[in-house]
């Protein structure tokens, strides 16, 4: 099954159209201003010989600029904003000037350590940065048809082939990403060497008794290099007293358990942190840094799809099952530990400590999409939807200019949205995901169409005959969906419509004629998640018939309020529950519930739909009665933190009152 291109499938209305407009008209320009303000873009000017300033940001800050370029390129596929086009073209020219003649570009080395390459890959992330540049090049080519950027990234990728094709097995990046980029470039250019290089990087991610020494040696080298940079920076400041001294904003705030430091050291030295402890085929549990883990599994799934080597599917399926059953929060967020920014032990899902980085949710979206295309199973689409509306959407504020990096499920008022971070990886990652969201909605081949996500959109699908599909959806607030097929001629086609696991009863009509509901479930069996999220009750409603021009399919999904009880093995949530409505998890904010405990006892029989107003106009809310007779109001978790400082909780103690 193929995905539509960024030009073939476009979001045209509803909930997501508003977010995409916010993304393209405000967020993308705000992010560029922040990248300029923090000198991330100026680092490239220094490399190009245009600026004599001092380099700012961490060694991997180039990636933030490249992700912005990736996002902006995707946005240009659906808008004709001349201002954005001007910025993009100018930045591409700057990258060209900053890049070495043979394709090498990594401003940290080029500025501070000229002539040094592929140094401390486990820590300093040259390949991670170049991977994001390559992805931006592919997106720019797909969106605009221009070859200015893809020619540059091909030169960079060819350098990687030349230098690292037969390299030492240790020459693999600590932060997975280059593998995804090379696989995308192989698909875009038809050059299978890029695919083979991605496979070699994946195969090199093996464990070994000597890894701890390898990492320690790189760590010492990296610290010494940082000391040199610090001394050089101090000298520069002394000779340039007029320059800003605190150009970077503070790091994101998070609650930290006292045991985290020895656990972080153990994770780093064992290789678990960067998934280097065992070979990919031998993985049995999600481990280490959550973003890195999801990028690794995404690349492995992409490779299996492109090569049709299905031997890795059992490993991928079992890793996914282990993740959702014992390492995933009720919002779909993953990564329970700060500093490690990743997985803890099974059922170690403390709602206050929860790191659940926005980028980890986005990485899971990428993996779920690839698993859906590879296996055809609906559970991956269900989790994609759940994480999209909860673990991912919460990362961007309604103003388009404020963000959450980490996303706890209980907060006592310390955490607030921030305009930027010293590690601003999440903002542009959100924007590039929103920019390409239309490509995740459908898949097809000559005689089959699959509807994976219900979002108001239209798609030109290269079936036989060609089909232009129009979809109107009330998701995530209402369960009504209307699909119209525009066809040049009648034809026998298969149409698979996903039935979400949260929906339960649904109705379907074709040209106003009722059709008996019939779910074809996936072939992996049921599973019980620790968070109470149902991912396996749904499936696909399969229709095989002769479709004709103007045929209309109507779906109506119920959106019941559900109580999501937490597994008793989650020690910090024992006896607690959360609530959802449709695909949306809800929470309590103190601004709406000033007299209610953060985790109150609530009569679950009293929970009911409520009509939102003001800030929540046209958004369904949920109300209920606390055992102390106070009225409790629940809002969508994705929208918390948008009205100033406030405490928040997803969880409560369920009670049944007579």
ABEGO torsion letter per residue (X at the ends): XBBBBAAABBBABEAAAAAAAAAAAAAAAAAAAAAAAAGAAAAAAAAAGABABBBBEBAAAAAAAAAAAAAAAAAAAABABAAAAAAAAAAAAAAAAABBAAGBBBAAAAAABBGBBGBGAAAAGAAAAAAAAAAAAAAAAAAAGBAAAAAAAAAAAAAAAAAAAABBAABBBABBGAAAAAAAAAAAAGBAAAAAAAAAAAAABBBEAAAAAAAAAAAAAAAAAAAAAAAAAAAAAAABAABBABABBBBBBBBBBAAAAAAAAAAAAAGAAAGAABBAAABABBBEBAAAAAAAAAAAAAAAAAAGBAAAAAAAAAAAAAAAAAABBAAGBBGABBGAGBBBBBGBBBAAABAGBAAAAAAAAAAAAAAAAAAGBAAAAAAAAAAAAAAAAAABBAAGABBBABBBABBAGABBBBABBABBAAAAAAAAAAAAAAAAABBBBAABBBBABBBBBBBBBBBOBBBBBBBBBAOAABABBBBBBBBABBBBBBBBBBBBAAAEBBBBBBGGBBBBBBBBBBAAEBBBBAAGBBAAABEBBBBBBBBBBGBBBBBBBBBBBBBBBBBAABAAABGBBBBBBEABBBBBBAAABAABBABBBBBAAABBBBBBBEAABGBBBBBBBBAAGBBBBBBBAAABGAAEBBBBBABBBBBBBX
